Amino acid sequence: MGITEIGEMNRPTPRVSVIVPCFNEQDNIQHCVDQIMKVFWAAQIPYEVLVVNDGSTDDTLKRAHSLLKSSSLVRVIDLGENCGKTIALKEGVRRARGDIVAFFDADLQYSPKDLITMIARLGDGLDFVNGTRDYNGYGASRTALSRLYNRVVRFLFRMELRDSNCGIKVLRREAVDADTMFNYGLPLIVPLLKIRGFESTEVPVMLHERKNGESKYFQDGHFLGGSKNIRDITYHSMMLLNLLAHAPFESMRQAVAQREA
C-alpha cells in the first residue's frame, strides 16, 4: 500500500482520536467531520479527526483535503487503494495520538453526540464502550440478519452483547492493539476484548437512514443482501469459529501481557 498522510502533527496530544474510515462518501465526509468538530468543541474535549480514505474513486479524498484548510485538528490518511474498512481502521489506530480512540462511520447514520455520551461512560472505570443500534435506519431483512448474528455471538461466548457490529465504538488506549485487535474482523472486536479481560458496556445509539451514497455491504431487495453481503456472512462466520477455537489463547495473552507490564 502507498499510504500517505497530510495534517498537523505538532499540536498538543489530544484526549480523543476520532477515526473516520470512508470509501466513496464525497457527499457526506465534509458534513460528517463538521458535525464531529462541532460537538467536541461544545463538550470542550481536546480531539483530532483522522479521515482514512479507503481508495475512493469519487471526490472523497479531494473534499477531505479541503477540510485541512479550515482546521488543524483534521488529518487525512490515504490508503492509495481500496483495502476495506478493517484495514482503514487499523491504519487509523496506528496513527492515532489520543488516550481514547473512537470509531465513527462517515455515512452520517450515527450522531457524533453519542460519542460524547460514550466517552463520559469511560469515566466509570470501563475500558471500552460499544454502541447498540435501534435499527430504525435498516430494513426488515438486514435487521433480522444482524440480530441473528448477535444472538449467535451471545450464545457461543456466553456474554451479554446486543450489537457486536455497531460502527461506533470508544476505547481506552490500553485496550487498543492495532496489530491484533482486528485479527478476527470488525464484528468480533467486542467479544475479543471481552475475552482478553477488558471491561465494557453498551450504550444505545440512534441510527439514521442514509441520505447520500450507497451502502457498501447490504443491497436492499437482493437475497441475503446481495453477493457481497453473502461473502461477508461466510467470512465472518469462519472468523467467529476461529475466535471460538482461540479463545483460551486470547485470554492467556492478556494475562501474560499484564504480568510483563
N, C-alpha and C positions, 0 to 999 in steps of 0.2 A: 504494500500500500504506500502511495506517495502522500503521506499526511502532512498538511500544512496548518499553521496556526497563526492567527492575527489577533492582536489585542494587547492591552496594557498589562504588564506583569509586575510593575514596580509599586503598585498600590499596596496599602496595608492589607494583611491577611484578613479575608472576610470570615464571618462566622458561618455563612451558608454558601455552598456552591450549588446552584440550580443547573442541572444538566438537561438540555432540551434536544433530543435527537430528532432529526427531521429529514424526510425524503419527499420531495415534490410538494412542499407546503408553501408555495410562493404567496398565496392569498391569506395565509394565516400567521406566518412567522413574525412579521413586524408587530401585529396586534398582540400576539402571544407574549412577546418579550416586553412590550409596553405595559401589559397588564401585570406581569410579574414585577417589573420595576415599580409600578405604582403601589402595589400592596406592600412590598418590602420597605419602600420609603415611608409609607404611612405607619408601619409597625416599628420603624426605626431599628431594623435588623441589618447589620452590615452583610453585604452579599455580593456575589458575582453571578453572571449568567453565562454558561458555556453552551453555545449553539453548535451542535455537531451535525454538519451536513453529510448525509449518507449517500453521496453520489447522485444528488438530484439532477434531473435532466431539464428542469424548468428554471425559473429565475430565483429559486430559493436562496442560493449562495449569494447572488448579487444583492438581494434585499437584506440578507443577513449582514453583509459587509456595510451596507448603508447605515446600519444601527451603530457601527463603530464611530461614526462621525458625531453622533449626539450623546454618546455615553462611553466613558472609560471603564464602566463596570461590565461591559459585554466583551466576551472573547469568542472568536469564530474558529472552529476546527473543521477542516475539510478533509474527509477520508479519501477523496480522489476517485472513488468508485463505490458502487452500491455493495455494502458488506452486511447489511442487516442491522436491525435495532440493537441486538445484543452487543455487537462489536462497537456500534456507535456509543452506547452507554459505557462500555468497558474503556474506550479511549477517553471519554469524558471523565470517568473516575480517575484514570491515571493522571490527568492534568488538573483535577480539582484541588484547590488550596484551602477550602474551608474545613472547619472542625465538624461540620454537618454537611452531608451530601444529600441532595434531593433529586428525584427523578420526576420529570414533568413532560407530558406529551405536547407536541406543537399544534395539534389539531383543534385546540380550544374546546374539547369536550369536557375538560375539567376546569375548575376555577382555582386560580392561584391563592385565593383567600383560604382554601382548605389547607394549603401548605403551611400557612401561618398557624392554623389550629394544630396541625400535626407536629410542628416544631415545638409548640408550647407543651405538648404531651411528653416530649423527651425530658422535660424537667422533672418528671415523675420517676426518674431512675431507669427509664427504658433505654434500650439500645437501638431500636428501630420501630417506626410506625408505618403501617400499611393502610392504604385506603381501601374501602369496601364500597362498591358502586351500588346505586339504586336501580340501574339498568333502564332508566327512563329513555335513554337515547338509543336503545337497541331494539331490534325486532324480536319476535317470539322465538324463532329458531336459534338465533345467536345467544339469547338469554338462556335458553334451555341447555345448550351445549356447554356454556360457561359454568352454569350451576351444577351440571352433572360432573364436570371435571373437578370442581371444588369439593363435591361430596366424596369422590374417589380419593382425593388427596387427604381429606379429613379422616377417612376410614383407614387408609393404608398407614398413615403416620400418626394416628391417634392424637390429633391435635385440633384445638378449636381454631378453625380458619375458614372464613367465609368467602374470601376473594383473593386467591393466590396470584392472579394475573392482572390485578389493577395497575394501571400505568403511573400512578402517583404514589411515591414512597419517600420516606425520610429516614436517614440512617446516621448514627454517630460514626465518626471516623474509625473508632475501634472495631466496628462491625464490618467495615469495608475492606475487602481484599480483592483488588482488580484482577489478580492472577487466578483466583479460584472461585469467587462467588458466582461467576457466570458459567461454571463448568457444566451445569445441568439445564441451562436455558433460563429465560426470564421467569416463566411461571413457577419455577421451583426455587427461586431465591429465598422466599419467605420460609418454606419448610426447611431448606438447607441451613439457614441462620438459626432457626429454632433447634435443629438437631445439634448445631455447634454450641448451643447453650446460651444464646443471646436472648434477652428478654424483649418481648414485643407486645403490641396491642394493635387493634384495628380501629379506624375512625371512619364513620360514614362520610362519603363524598358524593356530591351531586354530579350526575352525568348528563351532559347536554348533547343534543343532536348536532352532528357535524354539519356546518353551513357551507363550507368551501372544501373543494378537493374530494378525494375518494379514499375509502378505507383501503389500507394496504394488506389486509388479511381476509376480511369477510365480504363476500359478494351476495347481497340480498337476492332472493329468487333462484339461487342455484342450490343444488343438492349439497347439504352439509357445508354451505358457504362457498362452494367452488373448489377447484382443483388445488389452489394454493393452500386454502384452509385445511383441506383433507391431508395434504402433505405435512402441514404444521401439526395436526392432530396426531398423525402417525409418529412424527419425530418426538413430540413432547411425551407421548405415551411410552416410547422407548427410553427417554430420559428419566421418566418417573420410575420405571422399573430399575434403571441404573442407579438412581439415588437410593432407592429402597435397598438394593444389594450392598451399597457402600455406606449406608447409614452408620453402622458401628465404627467404621474407619473415620468418618467425618466427625463423629462425636469425640473420638480419641484425639483427632488432630488438634481440636481447640484446647483440650485438656493439656496436651503437651506444650502447646504454644503459651498457655498461661503459666505453666511451671517454669518455662525458659525465660519468660519476661522479667 
